[in-house]
Amino acid sequence: MSRKSRMLCYVLAGLLLLVGGVRMLSPAMVLVNPLAATGSLDCTPECRFNRDPVMLLGEEMRKQAWRTADIERRIAERLEQPRTQAYLVAAASLRALPFAMMFFSLAFALWSFARHGFTAHGSKWLRRAAAAALVWSLLLPVSDLLRHKALYPAVTGSEGLSILIDVPAMLVGLLISGAAWVSILIIEEALALRAELEDYV
């Protein structure tokens, strides 16, 4: 591997570690301020940072919430309950932890490739990244379920549960992680074949 390629691997590994570390902090951010992730910059006519509690809801539930009177106050009251906060932190953790592990594994794989070239050690980290992506895809509906469990009463006014699974997003994640896993297996077989040829020569 050329020096330029190694430097690129080191830079990308550092960026992946940074993004993964920031993502790991998201459950703590939800615990401190559940509305932190709902902010948007509005520049009409003056720029200001707005937080919209409705954005905590899933897409389908948001449509229902916008037809509900005084929905922002009802969500704000719901967010003050410890049980709601626990559900939201759990939902954020199920999304953040596998996502962060995927980025960390990719970073370690790139670091290994930069130091030792394309070896089995680096491909193991790629396999772990694919496994983390698979877990992340499977946990997405569970995370959405917990989030809906926490906030559904604010929309309907009564305790209940809305099961809304984003099947296309989950299938895309499963297909991508599956394709990555197969690609890694092919790379590992190629590395093993190269090692056998080197021993033969």
Beta strands, then each sheet from edge to edge (+ up, - down):
strand 1: 39-43
strand 2: 47-51
sheet 1: 1+ 2-
end
